[in-house]
Amino acid sequence: MRNTSPHLCLTNLAYFRRMTSLILLIFAGFFNAIMDTLFTHYSSSIFKNFNPLFWNPEVSWQNKWAQPFPQPYEPKWYYFCWPPPYKERFPYSSTIFVWMTDAWHLSKSLMLACIMGAVVLYKPIFGGWLDFWLYYGAFTFTFTMFYSYIFVAKNA
């Protein structure tokens, strides 16, 4: 017979809460690997087969700017202090919505969101330095596996 006592459910929930930060840091390592792969060896990665207008950082950085690039900045009502250097493709496409313009910025935003979430949701697993080394190891192991082995095209 299956044990479905409330105590067991609360124990599972507490366990999940303790693991949330670890899972988020694993995802952060994954997104960091995407960023670095795109930036350092896009042409020999699995991403070279995807849409280069979004994935190739040599081209995709222009997605935040109006085309043809460059067009001079046009004053807009929604800029208060620091206007962008060029005309944006859509409002705030070079600042708060830059994550929508290319894969590198999307990966960076997701990595930062995972790290911030891990900090906010942190509940000790072992505590102190053991947690630090566990989280550091999970992040770097995930980053290394994806960056060095998985995202590199085998036929490059």
Buried (B, 14 or more C-beta within 10 A) or exposed (E): EEEEEEEEEEEEEEEEEBEBBBBBBBBBBBBBBBBBBBEEBBEBBBBBEEEBEBBBBEBBBBBBBBEEEEEEBEEEEEBEEEEBEBBBBEEBBBEEBBBBBBBBBBBBBBBBBBBEBBEEBBBEBEEEEEBEEBBEEBBEEBBEBBBEEEBBEEEE
